[in-house]
Amino acid sequence: MNGYIASKKTGSIVCQISNQHKEFVEKNRSYLKTLIDIVLYLGKQGIAFRGNFEDKDSLNQGNYIELCKMMSKYIPDFHQIYNREINYTSPLVQNELVEICAENVHSMIRAEVKKAGNFSIMCDEARCHKQEHMSLCIRYAIDFNVYERFLGFINVSENQNATSLVDAILSFLKMFKLDSLPIIAQSYDGANVMSGCKGGVQTLLRKHHTNAIYIHCMAHRLNLVVVDMCKYVKYAKHVFNGLEAIYVHFSTPSKNKKLQDMQKNLQINKSTLSSISDTRWVCRHTNCKAVIVNFTSIVNILRQEINENNDRNVTTAMGILATLLKGEFVVHLHIMHFVLNIINILSNKLQMKTATLGQAANTIEGVIQTFEKSRNAESFLELWESIEEFSKKHTINLILPNNKDIENSKRKRREPSSLSNFVVTTTTGAEDQNVIKGVRTVKDYWMLNAYIPVLDAIIIKLKTRFSTESLKFAKSVDTFLDLHYEKDSCFVNHYKPKIVWKTKKKDCEALTQGEILHSVVKCDIYPNIYKLLHVALSIPIGSASCERSFSSMRRINTYLRSNMAQNRFTNLSILNIERELSNTIKNDDILNQFAQKDRKMQL
């Protein structure tokens, strides 16, 4: 009788066993969810999982094990299961969980791309340790929202010719289950193997996807404008050589510490110089700004080194100081800072993920017009006032150069044909004596011989790299997005859709681009127009997303992790780079997929 009454309260034996089993499974699932959260945390942060020695006697068993030990201190149920013989913390289980999490992100991207119906690809290569990796990113649009996603790193160490690269791209897309969708555009840098019109990657890929128009990365082209300007304007190259010399001199720890202490004493925000690079887009602008801001600190430290004469590199300090205190260097430094500040704004816009091809073309034309409008005495006067104030503060003389070097020249230098579009010829030394003798003031001299040549070089190179013909397709895309269908024949004819166009131009003139897109979203009677608008938004303007992925590549595949398998490397990379998607992963979904196989732990 007592047993019957007790069973009424606690349930039958079968019910008790069932509840106990359910509780046991729930504890196991909670334990696995915690492990999955640890995997996602380490993956998203780009932190190494393992240590050199993971045995029980090791002082550091790696981040994964150490995090598990920390969790076991605060969660009793986790501690109980973690101390079992089978606790699912082995490297094989780690790799499996990482792969399932990465596949979850892949499935999200795959679903979005299939919904979009088409996509563009962006590729770039970089070396990491002894391996050559190609970063593959894609761009697509859904409901007029633009997305650029990272797919993975492809190991192309075996061969880097165009045929091998195209085969690697197509094989990766097939493995990703995107080979059935059309590629509408492709964007790479200007390397011959990628951009070659006869045997390059862009040409070979069009044999498989005929509409995949090639877009030369606009950010790379803009960077080449600055590189070309340094080739044609002689003293511009000297300025950057001087900046590089300053960087090298202050790269030693002792000198860098002196610079930081001097900045602190002068109450200047700490800033450092970076190495001048032809591929790093911002370094030239930041270096010019850093030298101008820290000019007093740099000069004081160099003078201290020269006075103390304790360093064997004192001659280098004397040379750098002499260069810095030249009026010619100060003038060109401020001119470079003025020019690069405008270019840096354009560079940042060209690297935006949501920027469209038409917007990029309009921005480039606007920058060219800005430089052309700045090419006058009034604009230079504002810059000259800041140069004079800077020179007065640091007691630097802005004087005219000596004419004797020109008058005593043994031979007459002639202007090369490549500079025929330039107004002045100071870059070759083929200047006439009257150019200097006819100048009335120092300001006029530096305007004619420094400011104007730099602007001319920038304008000419911008117009050459971004010619009207090269921007024709980009402007056609922009006019199509505004529904000015009479001017967008270049874009429309390339993709050749069967369009039933009933919208009148006068109906669209009063609408903004956003209002036009919004009205088309609501309208289902123009499906071809709707699709073409998404195609226009999906065309990339550059491969900046690939460049950004290389930063994560070097954080994940460090020297101590250089033996990482390629599959694990790509999986960890996508968890780290595509954090927008990896943050939405639910540990229940990962656990359910993990539990599909037979496990020794009941899940």
N, C-alpha and C positions, 0 to 999 in steps of 0.2 A: 504493500500500500504506500509506504514512504517513497519507494523507488518510482512508483507511478506519479506521485505528486511532484517529485523532483524533475521528472521528465517533462511535466507540463511547463515547468519554468525554464529549463535549459534546452528542451527539445529532445528528439529521439537520438539514439546513437548515430544513426545515419546522418541526421542533420548536424550533429556536433562534429562528426568527421568531415562533413562537407564544409562547414564553416571554418574549421581549423585548416583544411587544405586551401580554402580561398584566402585565408589570412596569410598562410605560408607563401602562396603564389604572389600575393600583393606585396609582401616584404621583399621577395626576390625581384619583382618588377621595380619597386622603389629603389633597390640597390643598383639595378642596371640603368635606371634613369639617371641616377647620380653619376655613374661612369660615363654615360653619354654626354651629360652636361660638362663634365671635365674634358672630354674629347673636343666638344664644340668650343669650349673656352680656349683651350690651347691652340686649336686650329684657327679660330678667328683672330687671335692675337699674334699668330705666327711664332709661337714659342716651341722650343724643342720638347719632345715627349720624353726621351730617354737620356740616361746618363751613361758614363763610360763603364761603370760597374754597378749592377743593380742587385747584388746579393745582399743578404741581411746584415753583413758586417760593414757594408759601404756607408760612409758618412753622407753621401749624396746619391740617392737611388734614382735620380731623374725627376723631372717635374711631374710626370704622370703619377708615379708611385708616391712621391712626397705629398701631392694633393690628396691622394686617397688616404694616406696616413693622417693628414690633417682633418679630413671629413670624418674619419672613424673616431676622432676624439670627441666630436660634438653630436654624433648621431649613433645611438646605441645599436639600433638594428643594422646599420651599415657596418659597424665595428664587428658585430657578431658574424656576419656573412663574409666580411673581408678576411677574417682570420681562419676561414675554412681552407681546406687544401685546394679546392676548386673555387677560385674567386674571380675568374674572368678578367685578369689584369695582364695577361701575357701579351707579348708583342703581336702575335697572330690575331688575337681578339681586337687589339688596338687598331691594327691595319684594317680589319673587317669593319669596325665601327666607323673609321675615317672614310672608307670607301662607300659605305651606305649613306653617310651624311653628304658626301660629295655628289653621289648619284641623285640624292634628293634635290640638291640645287640644280643639277643637270636637267632633271625632269621638269622643274619650274621653268627654266630657260627654254627647253624644248617645247613645252606647252605654249609659251608666249610666242615663239617664232612660228609655230604651226598656225596659231591664231592670226598672226600678221600675214602669213602666206608667202613672204619673200624676205630676203635680208641681204645686207652688204657685208663684206669681210674687210678686215684690216690686219696687216701682218707687219712684223718687224723682227729683226734678229739681234741677239746679244750673246756674248760669251760669258759663261759662268764656270770658273775654274777651268777644267780641260774639256768642257762640253759646249757645243753651239746649240742654243735654244731659240726656237721661233715662237713668238707669242701670237696667238690667233684670237682676235676679238671680232664680234659681229655687231651690227647696228640694224635696228628695225623700229617700226612705229605701230602702235596700237591705239586706236581712238585718238589719233593726233598727238600722242605722247611718245617722245623719242627715247629709246633705250640703247645703251651701248654696254654689252656684256662681254666678259672674259670667258673664253671656252677652255683654254689650257695652254700648256707649253709643249711643243713638239721637239723632240731631240733630232736635230738634223746634222749631227757631227759627222756622219759618214760621208755626206756629199752635200754641197751647197749650190749646185748648178740649178738652172731654172726647171728642168724636167723633174729632178728629184724633189724640189720644193713644191711644185704643183701636185705631184703624186702624194706627198706627205699631207698637204692641205686636204685633198679629196678623200684620202684614207681616213683622216681624222674626222671629217664631216660625216663620212659613212658610219664610222664607229659611234658617232654622236647621234646618228639617225636623222640627219638633216640633208642627206644627199638627194632626196627627192624634191626638195624645194629649190626654186630658182634663185641664183645669185644675181642681183641687179646692178651692183657696183663693187669696186675694189679700190683700196687706197694703200699705197706703200710710199717709201721714201724714193729718192731719185737714183738709187743704185742701178747700174746697168742690168744686173741679173733680175731685178724686179720690174724695172720700167722699160726694158728694151722693147722696141716696136716690132722686132722681127723674131727674136727668140727669148724674150723676157717672160717672167711669170705672168704678167698681165695679158700678154698675147696668147700664151699657151692655155691660160684659164678660159679665155673667150672661145676656145674650140669646144669646151664643155658647156659654157654658159654664154651664149652669144650676146646677151644684153648687158653683160657685166662691164660697164664703162669704167675706165681707169681714171682715178683722181690722184694726182701727185700731191702728197701731204703738204698742205699750205703752210703749216708751221715750219716744216723743213725748208720750204722755199723762202720763207721770210728770214730764217736764220742764214741762208746762203746770201741774201741781200747784204747783211752786215759783213759777212766774210768777204764778199766781192768788194764792198766799199773800202775795206782795209787794204785790199790789193792795189786799188787805184788812187787812194788818197794816202800819200806817203806818211805823213805825220800821224794819221789815225792809227796806223800800225805801230808807230813808235809809242803812242800812248798806251796801247794794250801790252806792248813789251815792257813798259815801265810798271804797269799794274802787275804783270806776272812776276817781275823782279821783286816788287814789294811783297807779294804773296810768298815767294820762296824764302825771302829774307826773314819774314816773321812766322814762318812755319815751324821753326824750332821751339820747343817748349819754353825755354828761358826768355826768348825775345817776345813770344806771345804773352807770357805772364807780365812782362814789362808793359806791353801795350794795354793789357786789361787794367793794370794798376794805374796807368796814366789816364785811361778813360774814366776810371773811378774818381781820381783826383780832380779831373776837369768836369766831373758830373755829366759825362756823356754816356748815352746808352751803349752797352756792349755790342759790338758788331765785328765780324771777322771777314777776312778776304777769302775768296775761293779761287781755285785755279781757272785760268782762262781756257775755255773749251769751245771747239767748233760745233759741238752737238748739244751742249747744255744751253738752253735758250735764254736763261735769265742772268747768267753769271756776269756778263759784260755790264749790264745795267747796274746790278747790285754792287759790283766792284767800283764803278765810277762813283756811285753814291757813297760807298763806304770810305773811299779815300777823301772825298770832299768833306764828309762829316768828321773824320778822324785825322784831318790834315795836321792839326796842331800836335796831336799826340804822336803821330808818326815822325814829324820833324824833330820834336823834342827828344825822342828816344834815339834817333839817328845822331843828333848832335852829342848826346851823352856818350854814345859808343865811340864817336870820333875823339872826344876829349879824353875819355878814359884810356883808349888805345890798348885795351886788354884782349881784344878779339882779333883773331887772325883774319877775319873777314871784314876788317875795318875799311879796306879799300872798296869793298862792295857797298858799304854804308855811305862812303863819300860819294860814290858814283850815283847812288839812288838819291841822296840829298841834293846833289847838283842838278839832277834831272827835275826833281820836284820844285825847286826854286826858280826854274826857268819860266819866264813869262809865256813862252810858246807852249810849254806843257800845260800850264794852268788854263790858257785860253782853249786849247783843244780838249782838255778834260771836261770843261763846262759845256762845250759844244757837243761832245759825245754824250754827256749826261742828258742834255736837252733832247737830242735826236733819239737816243735809246729809250728815253722815258715814253715817248710817243709809240715807238715800235713795241715796247714791252706791253703797252695797253692792247695793241693789236694782237700780239702773240698770245696773251691771256684769253682773248675772245676766240681766237682760232683753236684753242685747246678745250673749249667748252663742249661738253657732251651733247648738249641740246641745240648747238648752233647748226643752222642749215647752210647749204651751199650758196643760196642766194643772199643770205645775210652776210656771209663771209665776203662775197664779191662786193657788196655795197660798202662794207666796212673798209675793205682795202682801197676802194676808190675814194672814200672819205679821207683816209690817211694820206693818200697821194695829194689830194686837194689841200689838206692841212699843211703839208710840206711846201707846196707851191705858193700858198698864201703867206707862209712864213719867210719866204725868200725875198725879203725887202729890208730896207734900212730901219723901218719902224719896229719890226719884230726883233731885229738884232739889237736895237737900242735897249730893250728890256733885258735881254741876256747880258749885254755889255755892262749895264749898271751893276748887276750881281757879280760880274767878273771883277770890276773895279773895286767894289766893296770887299770882295774876298782878297784881292791883291793888296789893298791897303791894310787889311787886318794882319796879313802875314808878311808885310813889307817886301813885296815882289814887284819889280819894275817891269812895266809893260812898254817896252821900247821897240822901235823899228830895227830890223836886222841890218847888219853892215852891208853896204853896196859893193865893197871891194871884191868880194868873192864872185860877184856877177860880172863886174867890169874886167877882172883879170882872168876870166874863163878862157882856157886855151882853145876850146872848140865850141861851136854853137850847137846847142841841143835842139832837136826838132820834136815837135809834138807828134805822138803816134796816132794812127787813124782811129784807134779804139776810144780816144778822148775827144773826138771831133764834136760831140754833143755838149761838151763842157764849156762854160763861159770863160773860165780862167785855166791856166796851164801850170800851176804851181806844183802839181804832182810829179812832173817830169824834170823840173829844173829848167825848163825852156821858157822862162818868163822874160819879158822885156824890161830893160832898165826904166823905161818910162812908167811902168806900172807902179814902181816904188817912188820914183821921183815925183810923179803927179799926184800922189796921195797927200792929202793935207793933214790928216790926223791919224793917230795910232788906231783909233776905232775904225776908220775907213780901211786901213791896211788889213787889219785882222778880219774885217767883214769880207773883203775881196779875196784874201789869200787863205782863209781858214773856214769861215762860216759858209760862204757860197759854194766852195768846192765840195764840202761834205754834203750839203743839201742836194747839189747837182748829182753827186754820185748815188745818193739814196733814191732820188726821184727816178733817175735813169734806170737803175737796177730794179726798182719796184715795177716800173713799166715794162721792163724786159722779162722779169720772172713772172709777172702777172699781166701778160699782154691782153689786149682786147679779145684776141682770138681764143686764148685759153680761158677767159672768163665768160665767153659767149654762152656756153652751156649753163654755167652757174647762174647767169642773169636770166636765162630762159626758164630755169627752175623757179626763180623768184617771181617772175611775171606769171607763171602758171599758178603759184600759190595765191596770187592776187586775182586769179581768174581773168587775166587779160589774155584771152586765148589767141588774139591776133598776133601777139609777139612771142609766143612760146613754142613756135613750130619746131625749133631745134630739140627741145626736150620731148615733145609729143611724138615727133617723127621717129625718134630713137627707139622708143618702146612700142610704137605703132599699135595702139589699142583701137578697138571699134567703139568710138564714143558717140553717144547720142547727146548732143550739146544743145540745150534749149534756153540756157540762161542768157539774158541780154546784158550787154556790157553796162548799160546805164543803170541796171539794177544793182550792180556791184560797186559802182564808183563811190558811193557814199559809205560803204562798209569798210571796216578795218579787216586785216588779214585774219585776226582771231574771230571776228564776227562771221566772216565768210566760212571759215572752217566749222564753226559752231552750227551754222545753218545747214551745211552739207551733212553733218552728223545726224541731224534730225530727219533729213530727207533720204528716202530709200529709192527714189525714182532715178537717181544718177549713180548706179553702182560702179560704173567704170571711172567716173570722175573721182568718186570716193577712193577707189583703189589707186588711181594715179597720184592723188594727193599724198597718200601714204608712201608711195614710191619716192616722191620728191623729198619727203622728210627723211627717208631711210638712206639717202645718198650721203656718205661721210665726207668731211672736209679735211680729214687728216688721220694720222695714226697715233695721236697723243695717248689714247687709252692703252696702246701697246707699250709706249714709253713708261707710263705709270706702272704697268704690271712688272717692269724690270726692277723697280724699286722693291717690290714685294719679293721678287725672285731672289734678290741678294740678301734679304732679311731671313728668308726661309731656308734657302740652300747655302748656308754659311760654310766656312772652311771645315768646321767640325762635323757638318752634316753632308759633306760632299759625296758620300757613298750612298746616299738615299736612292731608292729605286725610283724610276721615272714615274710609275703609276702613283706611288705615294706622294711624290713631289707635286704632281699635277693636282691631286685631290686636296692636299693641304693648301695649295695656291688658290684654288677656287673658293675654298672656305674663307680664306683671308681677304681675297680681293673683292669677291661678291658678298660683302657683309650685309648689304641690303636684303639679300635673299637668305643668307645663312642665319640671320637674326630671326627669321620667321619659321625656322625648322622647329617642329614639335618633337620632343623626345619620345612621345607615345608612338608616333609614326615610325621612328627609327627602331624602337624596341619591337614593334609588331613585325617589322621586316626582318629583324635579327632573330626573332623567335620562330620564323617559318621553318628553319632547319631544326633537326633533332638536337636538343641540348641536354646536357647532364643536369643542368639547373632547371627546375620546373618554372616555366614562364606563362 
